[in-house]
Amino acid sequence: GMQMVWEPSEDMGVVECTRMFQYFKKHGHSTICMPASWRPSRGPGFELDEIRALAGSDRMTIPPNLLSMLDESSEPLERMLEPIEGAKQCEEEEWGGGRMGEKEFRFRLNQDGCTTEKMSQGIRAFVSDTEKLEEAIRSKF
């Protein structure tokens, strides 16, 4: 069967976010790397795995329950992603010499199943959470 438990550094989402962060930093893109969908890499009881593995990312969308867990944790939160070091670790040349059209971008994006699926999941979750938040705000007024 398919492996369901990963070391955080081997988790596909962590690997992909790290790769993108390093690429953006190496090539001077102002694109913000903002991971938002969290799951416990090693299973229940390890809900903070991915957050810890991506600490140092430009931004993060972290739900309140995980923020509380971080706040209550006595384990130090070490920075794992750092812009200068990340740029040095990137081995990828700039796609299309930095002048990639939408057609090539979409083709390359679709060649990466993990990124395509995770981005779609993230957008759907973000839309759903936005709708829930809007409804919660409406119900207060």
N, C-alpha and C positions, 0 to 999 in steps of 0.2 A: 504494500500500500504506500500511499504518499506520506512522507515524513511530516509530522505535525508539530514537533518540538525541535527548536533550534537554539543554538547558542546565539545570544543577541547579535554578535558581530557577523553571524552567518545568515541572519534573517533576511529574506529577499527585500523587504521594505527598507531595512537599515542599509543594506548593501547599495540599493538603488539611490536612496536619499544621499548617502555619503558620496557616491559617484557623481551625482548631480552637483552637490555642494562644491566638490573639488573642481569640477569642470567649470562652473560659473566663476569661481575664484581665479583659476589659472588664466582664463580668457577674458577677465575683466568685465563680465556681464553684470549688470545691476539687478538681474533677476533675483528675487528673494526665494530662498529655499525654506518652505514652511510645512514640515510634516504635520499631519493632523489626525490620522486614523491609527489608534494604538491597540495592539493586542499583546498578550503575554507570550513572548517568544518561547519560553520554557514551560508554558502551561500555567494553570491556576496558581496563584501565590506569587507570581512574578510579573504582575501587571505593569511595573515600571521599567521593565527590561529595555524596550525600544526607546523610551524617553531618555533613559540614562545613556544608551548607546549613541544617541543623536544630540546629546547636550552640547551646545555651542552652535547649533544650527541658527540661521538668521532669525527665525521666529518659530514658534510652535503653537498649535491650537490644542490646548490640554483641557479636557472636561473637568468640572469641579471635583468629582470623586477622586480623580488621579492627582489633582493639585493638593487635595487634603492628604492623600497618602504620601506625597512628596514632603509636605509640611511636617507630617508626623514621623517621618523616617529619620533615624539617627545616622543612617549611612550617608557619607558625604556625596555630593553630586559633582563629579569631576567633569571638566570640559573635555569632550572627545573630539569635537570638530573645531578647528582653528583655521582662519582664512589663509594665512601665509603658508603654514604647514600643509594645509589641504591643497593649495595650488601646486606646491612642490610634489605632492603625491600623485597628482593627476598625470596620466600618461597619454591621454587622448589629445589628438590634434583637434583644432577647431573645425567643427562641421562646416563644410562648404566654404572654408576660408573666411567664415564670419558673415557670409552673404548668402544665407540659405533662404530660398523661397518657401512659401507655405506648402506647396506640393511636396517638395523633398522633406520638409519637416514632418508633415503628416505621415509620409511613407516610413520615415525612420522611426517615428513614434510607434506606429503600428507594428513594426518589426520586433518591438520589445513588449512581449505579452504581459510581463509583470507590471511594467510602468503603465501600460494602457488600462489594465484591469484595476490596479490600485488607484489610478487617477480617477477613473469612472466611479469606483466605490466611494472615494473621498468626496467627489462632487455631489453624488447622491446623498451621502450622509450629511454634508454641509447644508444642502437645500432642505432636507428633512428637519435638521436641527434649527435652521433659521425659521422655518414655518412653525415649529413648536415654540420657539422663543417669541415670535410675533403673536401667537395665540395666547401665550402666558401673559404677555404685556397687555393685550386687548382685554383679557379677563379681569385685569386689575382696575380698568377704567370704565 
